[in-house]
């Protein structure tokens, strides 16, 4: 079971206020019943009122919970959908945060990533390739193109200076990558992510859920090592933290592995001498399997089930309120 929009579950906190209002309405209603009920025994009137209030409130609470679960877009299981595509579109997402200048991968993480991107672009031709760079924000360095030379020229400018926003927000980079795929394109789609995965901000759940639903695998390349290296400042000297100690950046393979596993991609190590051929083989195999099978598996969305049950609960709540009990109210 997966919750595609977990932020919607925060709405469950509103049930506390709803419950408080229902209790307040119960107190007022019982007071009014006591004052106005003259033609029936007060004990009978009160008992009917309590029972109706309880079941009506319970059904309304069930309605609210189920409606929130429907909005959260819960999925479980898989279902096949037809995949009538050919060819391959790849968006390469390149982390240009300052931690990518650490040299635990020679000459440094960023330059090694750029070299790998060049190799992938050359070997994937004539597939269309786009390049997105990101730090705290994301920008498209090159839209989808078959022009390998244009891609290589654009990569000459890859540096932390390309994006002014500080930090490392991977979700922004992946959202920008998803936007690079044109609507109605006939090619298979994949994202190739180069990052150290370090000090990430933002929430990945939404964009990973969308990639999974649309059948777009994200292949991740871990740039750096778990031992890490010093992050250089703009003048080349070690960057220092608030205590005056050098800032050490360590690659976070767990986060990047989660990204690839969630979307049906694969995880690779940038320090692998065969990294380019491995990435090209993985992308080519992905496209070949899709074209051979003619379908792909997507998560089965269950929001209709929760929405239907919530409407039933709402109808029961209204019925309890409207229908007269024991010919009283």
Secondary structure, DSSP 8 states (H G I E B T S, - for coil): -EETTGGGGGGGGHHHHHHHHHHHHHHHHHHHHHHH--SS-HHHHHHHHHHHHHHHHHHHHHHHHHHHHHHTTEEEEEEEEE----SEEEEEEEE-SGGGG--SSSS-HHHHHHHHHHHHHHHHTTSEEEEEEESSSEEEEEEEES-HHHHHHHHTT-SGGG--S-SEEHHHHHHHHHHTS-TT--SEEEEEEEE--TTEES--HHHHHHHHHTT-EEEEEE-S-SS-EE-B-TTSSB-B-TTS-B-EE---HHHHHHHHHHHT--EEETT-TTHHHHHHHHHHHHHHHHHHH-EEEEEEE-HHHHHHHHHHHHHHHHHHHHS-STTT-
